Amino acid sequence: MKRQKIYFSVRLDTDEELQQVAARVGQALNCTFVRGEFQRWYAEVAYVFGLKISVAGVSGIDRKKVAKLVASVAEKGFRQAPDGNGPVEYERVDISAYMTDLLTIRTGLPWYQPTPEDHAAEGKAAGRFDDWLGGVGSQGWTSADEEKFGDW
């Protein structure tokens, strides 16, 4: 039997500080964000319904400032099979379209789902940052990294 894992990934083009975006999202979702970490970098995070929700700043297409809002399952019980035996199988359920609409309605801001071009621009910006830090920026974000550290 598979467990269902919900997740979402939405974006907002904004010049606002992450704390301001997080406060708006927190009000819309009835949760409180605190300073935390997403993909080994600073972010605003909240925990709701067994999800870790993160607001992180990224550089988007044409290096525009983007607030990235993502969620992934944080509940440790999801690491075990429902019957307690055997390996865990997951069925990922993407609720990004719902979250885009809900946040747009509740915040009055134009949230959107990232396109492949958005992901490519974010990856390129992350590579530039890795290079600046002296890392190996050309490797990029892998599906293994996504599973370990969360969705884009």
N, CA, C and O atoms as a GROMACS GRO file, in nm:
protein
  608
    1MET      N    1   0.084  -0.118   0.000
    1MET     CA    2   0.000   0.000   0.000
    1MET      C    3   0.089   0.125   0.000
    1MET      O    4   0.183   0.135   0.079
    2LYS      N    5   0.059   0.218  -0.087
    2LYS     CA    6   0.137   0.340  -0.098
    2LYS      C    7   0.084   0.447  -0.004
    2LYS      O    8  -0.036   0.455   0.023
    3ARG      N    9   0.175   0.528   0.045
    3ARG     CA   10   0.138   0.648   0.119
    3ARG      C   11   0.128   0.763   0.020
    3ARG      O   12   0.204   0.769  -0.077
    4GLN      N   13   0.035   0.853   0.044
    4GLN     CA   14   0.028   0.973  -0.039
    4GLN      C   15   0.108   1.084   0.028
    4GLN      O   16   0.095   1.108   0.149
    5LYS      N   17   0.189   1.151  -0.052
    5LYS     CA   18   0.267   1.265  -0.004
    5LYS      C   19   0.225   1.388  -0.083
    5LYS      O   20   0.247   1.395  -0.204
    6ILE      N   21   0.164   1.484  -0.015
    6ILE     CA   22   0.127   1.606  -0.085
    6ILE      C   23   0.245   1.702  -0.083
    6ILE      O   24   0.326   1.702   0.009
    7TYR      N   25   0.251   1.783  -0.185
    7TYR     CA   26   0.354   1.886  -0.194
    7TYR      C   27   0.302   1.997  -0.284
    7TYR      O   28   0.206   1.978  -0.358
    8PHE      N   29   0.367   2.112  -0.277
    8PHE     CA   30   0.337   2.218  -0.371
    8PHE      C   31   0.460   2.304  -0.392
    8PHE      O   32   0.553   2.304  -0.311
    9SER      N   33   0.458   2.375  -0.503
    9SER     CA   34   0.567   2.464  -0.539
    9SER      C   35   0.506   2.578  -0.620
    9SER      O   36   0.460   2.558  -0.732
   10VAL      N   37   0.507   2.699  -0.563
   10VAL     CA   38   0.451   2.816  -0.628
   10VAL      C   39   0.548   2.933  -0.615
   10VAL      O   40   0.639   2.930  -0.532
   11ARG      N   41   0.528   3.036  -0.696
   11ARG     CA   42   0.618   3.150  -0.699
   11ARG      C   43   0.540   3.281  -0.696
   11ARG      O   44   0.422   3.287  -0.730
   12LEU      N   45   0.612   3.387  -0.656
   12LEU     CA   46   0.559   3.523  -0.656
   12LEU      C   47   0.673   3.616  -0.693
   12LEU      O   48   0.777   3.618  -0.627
   13ASP      N   49   0.655   3.695  -0.799
   13ASP     CA   50   0.754   3.797  -0.832
   13ASP      C   51   0.731   3.912  -0.736
   13ASP      O   52   0.621   3.965  -0.727
   14THR      N   53   0.837   3.951  -0.662
   14THR     CA   54   0.818   4.054  -0.559
   14THR      C   55   0.951   4.118  -0.520
   14THR      O   56   1.057   4.056  -0.527
   15ASP      N   57   0.942   4.242  -0.478
   15ASP     CA   58   1.057   4.311  -0.420
   15ASP      C   59   1.047   4.314  -0.268
   15ASP      O   60   1.135   4.369  -0.201
   16GLU      N   61   0.941   4.256  -0.212
   16GLU     CA   62   0.923   4.252  -0.067
   16GLU      C   63   1.027   4.161  -0.003
   16GLU      O   64   1.078   4.068  -0.066
   17GLU      N   65   1.058   4.187   0.122
   17GLU     CA   66   1.147   4.101   0.200
   17GLU      C   67   1.076   3.969   0.227
   17GLU      O   68   0.953   3.964   0.233
   18LEU      N   69   1.155   3.863   0.244
   18LEU     CA   70   1.097   3.731   0.270
   18LEU      C   71   1.007   3.730   0.393
   18LEU      O   72   0.904   3.664   0.394
   19GLN      N   73   1.046   3.804   0.496
   19GLN     CA   74   0.965   3.808   0.618
   19GLN      C   75   0.826   3.864   0.590
   19GLN      O   76   0.728   3.819   0.648
   20GLN      N   77   0.818   3.963   0.500
   20GLN     CA   78   0.688   4.021   0.465
   20GLN      C   79   0.604   3.920   0.387
   20GLN      O   80   0.484   3.904   0.413
   21VAL      N   81   0.667   3.854   0.291
   21VAL     CA   82   0.595   3.752   0.213
   21VAL      C   83   0.548   3.641   0.306
   21VAL      O   84   0.433   3.597   0.298
   22ALA      N   85   0.637   3.596   0.396
   22ALA     CA   86   0.602   3.490   0.489
   22ALA      C   87   0.486   3.532   0.580
   22ALA      O   88   0.399   3.451   0.611
   23ALA      N   89   0.485   3.656   0.623
   23ALA     CA   90   0.376   3.705   0.708
   23ALA      C   91   0.243   3.700   0.633
   23ALA      O   92   0.141   3.662   0.690
   24ARG      N   93   0.244   3.739   0.505
   24ARG     CA   94   0.121   3.734   0.424
   24ARG      C   95   0.074   3.590   0.405
   24ARG      O   96  -0.045   3.560   0.417
   25VAL      N   97   0.169   3.501   0.375
   25VAL     CA   98   0.134   3.359   0.356
   25VAL      C   99   0.085   3.301   0.488
   25VAL      O  100  -0.013   3.226   0.490
   26GLY      N  101   0.152   3.335   0.597
   26GLY     CA  102   0.110   3.286   0.728
   26GLY      C  103  -0.031   3.327   0.762
   26GLY      O  104  -0.108   3.248   0.817
   27GLN      N  105  -0.065   3.451   0.731
   27GLN     CA  106  -0.201   3.498   0.756
   27GLN      C  107  -0.300   3.423   0.667
   27GLN      O  108  -0.409   3.386   0.712
   28ALA      N  109  -0.262   3.399   0.541
   28ALA     CA  110  -0.351   3.330   0.447
   28ALA      C  111  -0.372   3.184   0.486
   28ALA      O  112  -0.480   3.129   0.465
   29LEU      N  113  -0.270   3.120   0.543
   29LEU     CA  114  -0.277   2.978   0.576
   29LEU      C  115  -0.293   2.951   0.725
   29LEU      O  116  -0.296   2.836   0.768
   30ASN      N  117  -0.304   3.058   0.804
   30ASN     CA  118  -0.321   3.047   0.948
   30ASN      C  119  -0.206   2.970   1.013
   30ASN      O  120  -0.227   2.874   1.088
   31CYS      N  121  -0.082   3.014   0.982
   31CYS     CA  122   0.036   2.955   1.044
   31CYS      C  123   0.140   3.064   1.065
   31CYS      O  124   0.126   3.175   1.014
   32THR      N  125   0.243   3.033   1.141
   32THR     CA  126   0.347   3.130   1.173
   32THR      C  127   0.481   3.083   1.118
   32THR      O  128   0.522   2.970   1.143
   33PHE      N  129   0.547   3.170   1.044
   33PHE     CA  130   0.678   3.140   0.990
   33PHE      C  131   0.787   3.192   1.083
   33PHE      O  132   0.773   3.297   1.146
   34VAL      N  133   0.896   3.117   1.090
   34VAL     CA  134   1.014   3.156   1.167
   34VAL      C  135   1.136   3.138   1.078
   34VAL      O  136   1.131   3.071   0.975
   35ARG      N  137   1.245   3.199   1.120
   35ARG     CA  138   1.369   3.185   1.044
   35ARG      C  139   1.413   3.040   1.047
   35ARG      O  140   1.415   2.978   1.153
   36GLY      N  141   1.447   2.985   0.932
   36GLY     CA  142   1.488   2.846   0.922
   36GLY      C  143   1.576   2.824   0.802
   36GLY      O  144   1.654   2.911   0.764
   37GLU      N  145   1.566   2.706   0.743
   37GLU     CA  146   1.653   2.667   0.634
   37GLU      C  147   1.575   2.591   0.528
   37GLU      O  148   1.486   2.511   0.559
   38PHE      N  149   1.610   2.615   0.401
   38PHE     CA  150   1.557   2.541   0.288
   38PHE      C  151   1.672   2.514   0.193
   38PHE      O  152   1.742   2.607   0.153
   39GLN      N  153   1.693   2.388   0.158
   39GLN     CA  154   1.802   2.348   0.069
   39GLN      C  155   1.936   2.408   0.114
   39GLN      O  156   2.011   2.463   0.034
   40ARG      N  157   1.960   2.395   0.243
   40ARG     CA  158   2.085   2.438   0.305
   40ARG      C  159   2.110   2.589   0.298
   40ARG      O  160   2.225   2.632   0.299
   41TRP      N  161   2.002   2.669   0.289
   41TRP     CA  162   2.016   2.813   0.287
   41TRP      C  163   1.904   2.876   0.368
   41TRP      O  164   1.806   2.809   0.401
   42TYR      N  165   1.918   3.004   0.401
   42TYR     CA  166   1.821   3.074   0.486
   42TYR      C  167   1.684   3.082   0.419
   42TYR      O  168   1.673   3.103   0.298
   43ALA      N  169   1.581   3.066   0.501
   43ALA     CA  170   1.444   3.076   0.454
   43ALA      C  171   1.354   3.105   0.574
   43ALA      O  172   1.399   3.105   0.688
   44GLU      N  173   1.229   3.130   0.545
   44GLU     CA  174   1.126   3.140   0.647
   44GLU      C  175   1.049   3.009   0.639
   44GLU      O  176   1.009   2.968   0.530
   45VAL      N  177   1.027   2.942   0.753
   45VAL     CA  178   0.961   2.811   0.751
   45VAL      C  179   0.846   2.804   0.852
   45VAL      O  180   0.846   2.872   0.955
   46ALA      N  181   0.750   2.720   0.820
   46ALA     CA  182   0.637   2.692   0.907
   46ALA      C  183   0.604   2.544   0.892
   46ALA      O  184   0.637   2.481   0.792
   47TYR      N  185   0.538   2.490   0.994
   47TYR     CA  186   0.496   2.351   0.990
   47TYR      C  187   0.345   2.345   1.007
   47TYR      O  188   0.290   2.394   1.106
   48VAL      N  189   0.278   2.285   0.907
   48VAL     CA  190   0.132   2.276   0.905
   48VAL      C  191   0.094   2.142   0.844
   48VAL      O  192   0.154   2.102   0.743
   49PHE      N  193  -0.002   2.073   0.900
   49PHE     CA  194  -0.054   1.946   0.845
   49PHE      C  195   0.057   1.846   0.814
   49PHE      O  196   0.046   1.770   0.718
   50GLY      N  197   0.162   1.843   0.893
   50GLY     CA  198   0.272   1.751   0.868
   50GLY      C  199   0.363   1.791   0.754
   50GLY      O  200   0.447   1.714   0.710
   51LEU      N  201   0.345   1.914   0.704
   51LEU     CA  202   0.429   1.967   0.596
   51LEU      C  203   0.526   2.070   0.650
   51LEU      O  204   0.494   2.143   0.744
   52LYS      N  205   0.642   2.077   0.590
   52LYS     CA  206   0.733   2.188   0.612
   52LYS      C  207   0.713   2.282   0.495
   52LYS      O  208   0.739   2.247   0.380
   53ILE      N  209   0.667   2.403   0.525
   53ILE     CA  210   0.645   2.504   0.422
   53ILE      C  211   0.759   2.604   0.430
   53ILE      O  212   0.789   2.656   0.538
   54SER      N  213   0.823   2.632   0.318
   54SER     CA  214   0.939   2.722   0.315
   54SER      C  215   0.917   2.834   0.216
   54SER      O  216   0.869   2.813   0.105
   55VAL      N  217   0.954   2.955   0.258
   55VAL     CA  218   0.958   3.072   0.170
   55VAL      C  219   1.105   3.107   0.154
   55VAL      O  220   1.173   3.140   0.252
   56ALA      N  221   1.153   3.100   0.031
   56ALA     CA  222   1.294   3.129   0.003
   56ALA      C  223   1.303   3.229  -0.111
   56ALA      O  224   1.218   3.231  -0.200
   57GLY      N  225   1.405   3.310  -0.108
   57GLY     CA  226   1.429   3.405  -0.216
   57GLY      C  227   1.515   3.341  -0.323
   57GLY      O  228   1.616   3.278  -0.292
   58VAL      N  229   1.477   3.357  -0.449
   58VAL     CA  230   1.554   3.305  -0.560
   58VAL      C  231   1.563   3.410  -0.669
   58VAL      O  232   1.489   3.509  -0.670
   59SER      N  233   1.655   3.388  -0.759
   59SER     CA  234   1.669   3.472  -0.876
   59SER      C  235   1.601   3.400  -0.991
   59SER      O  236   1.639   3.288  -1.026
   60GLY      N  237   1.502   3.466  -1.052
   60GLY     CA  238   1.425   3.403  -1.157
   60GLY      C  239   1.471   3.442  -1.296
   60GLY      O  240   1.586   3.480  -1.316
   61ILE      N  241   1.381   3.432  -1.391
   61ILE     CA  242   1.409   3.469  -1.530
   61ILE      C  243   1.448   3.616  -1.535
   61ILE      O  244   1.385   3.700  -1.472
   62ASP      N  245   1.552   3.645  -1.612
   62ASP     CA  246   1.607   3.781  -1.622
   62ASP      C  247   1.650   3.834  -1.485
   62ASP      O  248   1.649   3.955  -1.461
   63ARG      N  249   1.687   3.744  -1.397
   63ARG     CA  250   1.737   3.775  -1.263
   63ARG      C  251   1.638   3.853  -1.176
   63ARG      O  252   1.678   3.926  -1.085
   64LYS      N  253   1.508   3.838  -1.206
   64LYS     CA  254   1.408   3.906  -1.123
   64LYS      C  255   1.404   3.840  -0.986
   64LYS      O  256   1.436   3.722  -0.971
   65LYS      N  257   1.363   3.918  -0.885
   65LYS     CA  258   1.349   3.865  -0.750
   65LYS      C  259   1.220   3.787  -0.738
   65LYS      O  260   1.112   3.835  -0.772
   66VAL      N  261   1.232   3.665  -0.688
   66VAL     CA  262   1.118   3.575  -0.679
   66VAL      C  263   1.113   3.516  -0.538
   66VAL      O  264   1.215   3.476  -0.481
   67ALA      N  265   0.992   3.511  -0.483
   67ALA     CA  266   0.970   3.437  -0.359
   67ALA      C  267   0.921   3.298  -0.399
   67ALA      O  268   0.819   3.284  -0.465
   68LYS      N  269   0.995   3.198  -0.358
   68LYS     CA  270   0.961   3.059  -0.386
   68LYS      C  271   0.895   3.001  -0.262
   68LYS      O  272   0.953   3.005  -0.153
   69LEU      N  273   0.775   2.948  -0.277
   69LEU     CA  274   0.702   2.887  -0.167
   69LEU      C  275   0.684   2.741  -0.200
   69LEU      O  276   0.619   2.706  -0.299
   70VAL      N  277   0.741   2.654  -0.117
   70VAL     CA  278   0.733   2.511  -0.141
   70VAL      C  279   0.696   2.439  -0.012
   70VAL      O  280   0.715   2.490   0.098
   71ALA      N  281   0.643   2.318  -0.029
   71ALA     CA  282   0.610   2.236   0.087
   71ALA      C  283   0.642   2.092   0.056
   71ALA      O  284   0.623   2.044  -0.056
   72SER      N  285   0.689   2.023   0.157
   72SER     CA  286   0.711   1.880   0.146
   72SER      C  287   0.679   1.816   0.280
   72SER      O  288   0.677   1.883   0.383
   73VAL      N  289   0.653   1.687   0.277
   73VAL     CA  290   0.614   1.616   0.398
   73VAL      C  291   0.728   1.617   0.500
   73VAL      O  292   0.841   1.582   0.469
   74ALA      N  293   0.695   1.657   0.621
   74ALA     CA  294   0.792   1.661   0.729
   74ALA      C  295   0.761   1.558   0.837
   74ALA      O  296   0.844   1.534   0.924
   75GLU      N  297   0.644   1.498   0.833
   75GLU     CA  298   0.601   1.402   0.934
   75GLU      C  299   0.686   1.275   0.924
   75GLU      O  300   0.683   1.206   0.822
   76LYS      N  301   0.761   1.245   1.029
   76LYS     CA  302   0.852   1.131   1.027
   76LYS      C  303   0.780   0.997   1.012
   76LYS      O  304   0.839   0.901   0.961
   77GLY      N  305   0.655   0.988   1.053
   77GLY     CA  306   0.580   0.865   1.040
   77GLY      C  307   0.562   0.820   0.896
   77GLY      O  308   0.533   0.703   0.870
   78PHE      N  309   0.578   0.912   0.803
   78PHE     CA  310   0.564   0.878   0.661
   78PHE      C  311   0.683   0.798   0.609
   78PHE      O  312   0.681   0.752   0.495
   79ARG      N  313   0.785   0.782   0.690
   79ARG     CA  314   0.902   0.704   0.649
   79ARG      C  315   0.879   0.554   0.667
   79ARG      O  316   0.959   0.473   0.621
   80GLN      N  317   0.771   0.520   0.734
   80GLN     CA  318   0.740   0.378   0.758
   80GLN      C  319   0.618   0.337   0.678
   80GLN      O  320   0.527   0.417   0.657
   81ALA      N  321   0.616   0.214   0.632
   81ALA     CA  322   0.502   0.163   0.558
   81ALA      C  323   0.378   0.166   0.648
   81ALA      O  324   0.391   0.149   0.770
   82PRO      N  325   0.260   0.187   0.592
   82PRO     CA  326   0.138   0.193   0.674
   82PRO      C  327   0.119   0.072   0.764
   82PRO      O  328   0.068   0.085   0.875
   83ASP      N  329   0.158  -0.048   0.716
   83ASP     CA  330   0.143  -0.168   0.798
   83ASP      C  331   0.264  -0.194   0.886
   83ASP      O  332   0.267  -0.292   0.960
   84GLY      N  333   0.365  -0.106   0.880
   84GLY     CA  334   0.484  -0.121   0.962
   84GLY      C  335   0.588  -0.214   0.906
   84GLY      O  336   0.695  -0.229   0.966
   85ASN      N  337   0.561  -0.278   0.793
   85ASN     CA  338   0.653  -0.374   0.733
   85ASN      C  339   0.694  -0.329   0.593
   85ASN      O  340   0.617  -0.264   0.522
   86GLY      N  341   0.815  -0.364   0.557
   86GLY     CA  342   0.860  -0.344   0.420
   86GLY      C  343   0.893  -0.201   0.385
   86GLY      O  344   0.878  -0.109   0.466
   87PRO      N  345   0.939  -0.183   0.262
   87PRO     CA  346   0.977  -0.049   0.216
   87PRO      C  347   0.855   0.039   0.196
   87PRO      O  348   0.744  -0.009   0.172
   88VAL      N  349   0.876   0.169   0.207
   88VAL     CA  350   0.770   0.266   0.190
   88VAL      C  351   0.761   0.303   0.042
   88VAL      O  352   0.862   0.334  -0.020
   89GLU      N  353   0.641   0.301  -0.011
   89GLU     CA  354   0.617   0.349  -0.147
   89GLU      C  355   0.530   0.473  -0.136
   89GLU      O  356   0.436   0.479  -0.056
   90TYR      N  357   0.563   0.573  -0.218
   90TYR     CA  358   0.490   0.699  -0.212
   90TYR      C  359   0.421   0.729  -0.344
   90TYR      O  360   0.471   0.696  -0.452
   91GLU      N  361   0.308   0.789  -0.332
   91GLU     CA  362   0.241   0.849  -0.446
   91GLU      C  363   0.240   0.999  -0.420
   91GLU      O  364   0.175   1.046  -0.326
   92ARG      N  365   0.312   1.074  -0.501
   92ARG     CA  366   0.320   1.218  -0.482
   92ARG      C  367   0.198   1.286  -0.539
   92ARG      O  368   0.160   1.260  -0.654
   93VAL      N  369   0.136   1.372  -0.461
   93VAL     CA  370   0.017   1.444  -0.502
   93VAL      C  371   0.049   1.593  -0.502
   93VAL      O  372   0.072   1.653  -0.397
   94ASP      N  373   0.051   1.651  -0.621
   94ASP     CA  374   0.086   1.792  -0.639
   94ASP      C  375  -0.039   1.879  -0.622
   94ASP      O  376  -0.135   1.866  -0.698
   95ILE      N  377  -0.037   1.967  -0.522
   95ILE     CA  378  -0.149   2.058  -0.498
   95ILE      C  379  -0.111   2.202  -0.535
   95ILE      O  380  -0.171   2.297  -0.484
   96SER      N  381  -0.012   2.219  -0.622
   96SER     CA  382   0.036   2.353  -0.659
   96SER      C  383  -0.073   2.439  -0.722
   96SER      O  384  -0.083   2.557  -0.690
   97ALA      N  385  -0.154   2.383  -0.810
   97ALA     CA  386  -0.260   2.462  -0.875
   97ALA      C  387  -0.358   2.516  -0.770
   97ALA      O  388  -0.397   2.632  -0.775
   98TYR      N  389  -0.395   2.430  -0.676
   98TYR     CA  390  -0.485   2.473  -0.568
   98TYR      C  391  -0.420   2.585  -0.486
   98TYR      O  392  -0.485   2.685  -0.457
   99MET      N  393  -0.293   2.567  -0.448
   99MET     CA  394  -0.225   2.667  -0.365
   99MET      C  395  -0.208   2.799  -0.439
   99MET      O  396  -0.218   2.906  -0.379
  100THR      N  397  -0.183   2.791  -0.571
  100THR     CA  398  -0.173   2.914  -0.651
  100THR      C  399  -0.303   2.994  -0.640
  100THR      O  400  -0.300   3.114  -0.613
  101ASP      N  401  -0.415   2.927  -0.661
  101ASP     CA  402  -0.544   2.995  -0.653
  101ASP      C  403  -0.574   3.043  -0.512
  101ASP      O  404  -0.616   3.158  -0.493
  102LEU      N  405  -0.554   2.957  -0.413
  102LEU     CA  406  -0.585   2.994  -0.275
  102LEU      C  407  -0.504   3.116  -0.231
  102LEU      O  408  -0.559   3.210  -0.174
  103LEU      N  409  -0.373   3.114  -0.256
  103LEU     CA  410  -0.288   3.226  -0.214
  103LEU      C  411  -0.320   3.354  -0.291
  103LEU      O  412  -0.315   3.463  -0.235
  104THR      N  413  -0.351   3.341  -0.419
  104THR     CA  414  -0.388   3.459  -0.497
  104THR      C  415  -0.516   3.521  -0.441
  104THR      O  416  -0.526   3.643  -0.428
  105ILE      N  417  -0.614   3.437  -0.408
  105ILE     CA  418  -0.739   3.486  -0.351
  105ILE      C  419  -0.716   3.549  -0.214
  105ILE      O  420  -0.764   3.659  -0.188
  106ARG      N  421  -0.644   3.479  -0.128
  106ARG     CA  422  -0.631   3.525   0.011
  106ARG      C  423  -0.530   3.638   0.031
  106ARG      O  424  -0.543   3.716   0.125
  107THR      N  425  -0.428   3.647  -0.055
  107THR     CA  426  -0.329   3.755  -0.038
  107THR      C  427  -0.350   3.870  -0.136
  107THR      O  428  -0.300   3.980  -0.113
  108GLY      N  429  -0.424   3.845  -0.244
  108GLY     CA  430  -0.442   3.947  -0.345
  108GLY      C  431  -0.319   3.966  -0.432
  108GLY      O  432  -0.309   4.064  -0.506
  109LEU      N  433  -0.223   3.874  -0.422
  109LEU     CA  434  -0.099   3.881  -0.499
  109LEU      C  435  -0.101   3.777  -0.610
  109LEU      O  436  -0.165   3.673  -0.595
  110PRO      N  437  -0.030   3.802  -0.721
  110PRO     CA  438  -0.034   3.711  -0.836
  110PRO      C  439   0.062   3.593  -0.825
  110PRO      O  440   0.168   3.593  -0.888
  111TRP      N  441   0.028   3.494  -0.747
  111TRP     CA  442   0.108   3.372  -0.735
  111TRP      C  443   0.097   3.292  -0.864
  111TRP      O  444  -0.003   3.302  -0.935
  112TYR      N  445   0.198   3.213  -0.895
  112TYR     CA  446   0.196   3.130  -1.016
  112TYR      C  447   0.277   3.004  -0.995
  112TYR      O  448   0.361   2.996  -0.906
  113GLN      N  449   0.249   2.903  -1.081
  113GLN     CA  450   0.326   2.779  -1.079
  113GLN      C  451   0.449   2.799  -1.166
  113GLN      O  452   0.439   2.856  -1.275
  114PRO      N  453   0.564   2.752  -1.120
  114PRO     CA  454   0.686   2.770  -1.200
  114PRO      C  455   0.684   2.683  -1.326
  114PRO      O  456   0.638   2.569  -1.325
  115THR      N  457   0.735   2.740  -1.433
  115THR     CA  458   0.748   2.670  -1.560
  115THR      C  459   0.886   2.604  -1.566
  115THR      O  460   0.970   2.632  -1.481
  116PRO      N  461   0.910   2.519  -1.665
  116PRO     CA  462   1.046   2.466  -1.683
  116PRO      C  463   1.150   2.579  -1.701
  116PRO      O  464   1.264   2.566  -1.657
  117GLU      N  465   1.108   2.688  -1.765
  117GLU     CA  466   1.200   2.802  -1.782
  117GLU      C  467   1.232   2.867  -1.648
  117GLU      O  468   1.345   2.910  -1.624
  118ASP      N  469   1.132   2.876  -1.559
  118ASP     CA  470   1.157   2.929  -1.424
  118ASP      C  471   1.257   2.841  -1.350
  118ASP      O  472   1.352   2.890  -1.290
  119HIS      N  473   1.235   2.709  -1.356
  119HIS     CA  474   1.326   2.616  -1.290
  119HIS      C  475   1.468   2.628  -1.347
  119HIS      O  476   1.565   2.625  -1.272
  120ALA      N  477   1.479   2.642  -1.478
  120ALA     CA  478   1.611   2.655  -1.541
  120ALA      C  479   1.681   2.782  -1.496
  120ALA      O  480   1.800   2.780  -1.466
  121ALA      N  481   1.608   2.893  -1.490
  121ALA     CA  482   1.667   3.020  -1.445
  121ALA      C  483   1.711   3.011  -1.300
  121ALA      O  484   1.817   3.062  -1.264
  122GLU      N  485   1.630   2.948  -1.216
  122GLU     CA  486   1.665   2.931  -1.074
  122GLU      C  487   1.789   2.844  -1.060
  122GLU      O  488   1.878   2.873  -0.980
  123GLY      N  489   1.795   2.736  -1.139
  123GLY     CA  490   1.912   2.648  -1.135
  123GLY      C  491   2.038   2.719  -1.181
  123GLY      O  492   2.145   2.700  -1.124
  124LYS      N  493   2.025   2.800  -1.284
  124LYS     CA  494   2.140   2.875  -1.336
  124LYS      C  495   2.189   2.974  -1.230
  124LYS      O  496   2.310   2.988  -1.209
  125ALA      N  497   2.096   3.043  -1.165
  125ALA     CA  498   2.133   3.138  -1.060
  125ALA      C  499   2.199   3.066  -0.943
  125ALA      O  500   2.296   3.116  -0.885
  126ALA      N  501   2.147   2.949  -0.907
  126ALA     CA  502   2.207   2.871  -0.798
  126ALA      C  503   2.348   2.828  -0.836
  126ALA      O  504   2.437   2.827  -0.751
  127GLY      N  505   2.370   2.792  -0.963
  127GLY     CA  506   2.503   2.755  -1.010
  127GLY      C  507   2.600   2.872  -1.001
  127GLY      O  508   2.715   2.854  -0.962
  128ARG      N  509   2.553   2.992  -1.038
  128ARG     CA  510   2.638   3.112  -1.027
  128ARG      C  511   2.677   3.135  -0.882
  128ARG      O  512   2.790   3.171  -0.852
  129PHE      N  513   2.580   3.116  -0.792
  129PHE     CA  514   2.606   3.135  -0.649
  129PHE      C  515   2.706   3.032  -0.599
  129PHE      O  516   2.798   3.065  -0.524
  130ASP      N  517   2.688   2.906  -0.639
  130ASP     CA  518   2.784   2.800  -0.601
  130ASP      C  519   2.924   2.835  -0.650
  130ASP      O  520   3.022   2.819  -0.577
  131ASP      N  521   2.933   2.882  -0.774
  131ASP     CA  522   3.063   2.921  -0.829
  131ASP      C  523   3.124   3.034  -0.747
  131ASP      O  524   3.244   3.032  -0.720
  132TRP      N  525   3.043   3.130  -0.708
  132TRP     CA  526   3.090   3.243  -0.628
  132TRP      C  527   3.144   3.193  -0.493
  132TRP      O  528   3.242   3.246  -0.440
  133LEU      N  529   3.078   3.090  -0.439
  133LEU     CA  530   3.123   3.033  -0.312
  133LEU      C  531   3.243   2.940  -0.329
  133LEU      O  532   3.302   2.894  -0.231
  134GLY      N  533   3.280   2.913  -0.455
  134GLY     CA  534   3.393   2.823  -0.479
  134GLY      C  535   3.352   2.679  -0.495
  134GLY      O  536   3.436   2.589  -0.488
  135GLY      N  537   3.223   2.655  -0.515
  135GLY     CA  538   3.170   2.519  -0.530
  135GLY      C  539   3.176   2.472  -0.673
  135GLY      O  540   3.251   2.525  -0.755
  136VAL      N  541   3.097   2.374  -0.702
  136VAL     CA  542   3.095   2.313  -0.835
  136VAL      C  543   2.961   2.340  -0.902
  136VAL      O  544   2.892   2.247  -0.943
  137GLY      N  545   2.923   2.463  -0.915
  137GLY     CA  546   2.792   2.506  -0.961
  137GLY      C  547   2.738   2.437  -1.084
  137GLY      O  548   2.617   2.440  -1.106
  138SER      N  549   2.821   2.376  -1.165
  138SER     CA  550   2.770   2.317  -1.289
  138SER      C  551   2.696   2.185  -1.268
  138SER      O  552   2.627   2.140  -1.358
  139GLN      N  553   2.709   2.123  -1.151
  139GLN     CA  554   2.643   1.994  -1.127
  139GLN      C  555   2.492   2.009  -1.124
  139GLN      O  556   2.421   1.923  -1.177
  140GLY      N  557   2.442   2.115  -1.065
  140GLY     CA  558   2.298   2.139  -1.062
  140GLY      C  559   2.226   2.058  -0.955
  140GLY      O  560   2.286   1.979  -0.883
  141TRP      N  561   2.097   2.080  -0.948
  141TRP     CA  562   2.010   2.016  -0.848
  141TRP      C  563   1.958   1.887  -0.908
  141TRP      O  564   1.898   1.889  -1.015
  142THR      N  565   1.979   1.777  -0.841
  142THR     CA  566   1.940   1.646  -0.894
  142THR      C  567   1.810   1.599  -0.829
  142THR      O  568   1.766   1.656  -0.730
  143SER      N  569   1.751   1.495  -0.886
  143SER     CA  570   1.630   1.440  -0.826
  143SER      C  571   1.660   1.380  -0.689
  143SER      O  572   1.574   1.378  -0.601
  144ALA      N  573   1.782   1.330  -0.669
  144ALA     CA  574   1.822   1.279  -0.537
  144ALA      C  575   1.826   1.394  -0.436
  144ALA      O  576   1.783   1.378  -0.322
  145ASP      N  577   1.877   1.510  -0.478
  145ASP     CA  578   1.878   1.628  -0.390
  145ASP      C  579   1.735   1.670  -0.356
  145ASP      O  580   1.705   1.705  -0.242
  146GLU      N  581   1.647   1.665  -0.456
  146GLU     CA  582   1.508   1.701  -0.435
  146GLU      C  583   1.443   1.612  -0.330
  146GLU      O  584   1.372   1.659  -0.242
  147GLU      N  585   1.469   1.482  -0.340
  147GLU     CA  586   1.412   1.388  -0.242
  147GLU      C  587   1.469   1.413  -0.102
  147GLU      O  588   1.397   1.404  -0.002
  148LYS      N  589   1.599   1.445  -0.096
  148LYS     CA  590   1.664   1.464   0.034
  148LYS      C  591   1.629   1.597   0.099
  148LYS      O  592   1.603   1.604   0.219
  149PHE      N  593   1.629   1.704   0.018
  149PHE     CA  594   1.615   1.839   0.074
  149PHE      C  595   1.483   1.908   0.045
  149PHE      O  596   1.457   2.016   0.098
  150GLY      N  597   1.399   1.849  -0.036
  150GLY     CA  598   1.270   1.909  -0.066
  150GLY      C  599   1.257   1.953  -0.210
  150GLY      O  600   1.355   1.962  -0.283
  151ASP      N  601   1.134   1.980  -0.248
  151ASP     CA  602   1.105   2.019  -0.385
  151ASP      C  603   1.156   2.159  -0.413
  151ASP      O  604   1.186   2.236  -0.322
  152TRP      N  605   1.164   2.190  -0.542
  152TRP     CA  606   1.205   2.324  -0.583
  152TRP      C  607   1.103   2.419  -0.529
  152TRP      O  608   1.115   2.540  -0.550
   0.00000   0.00000   0.00000
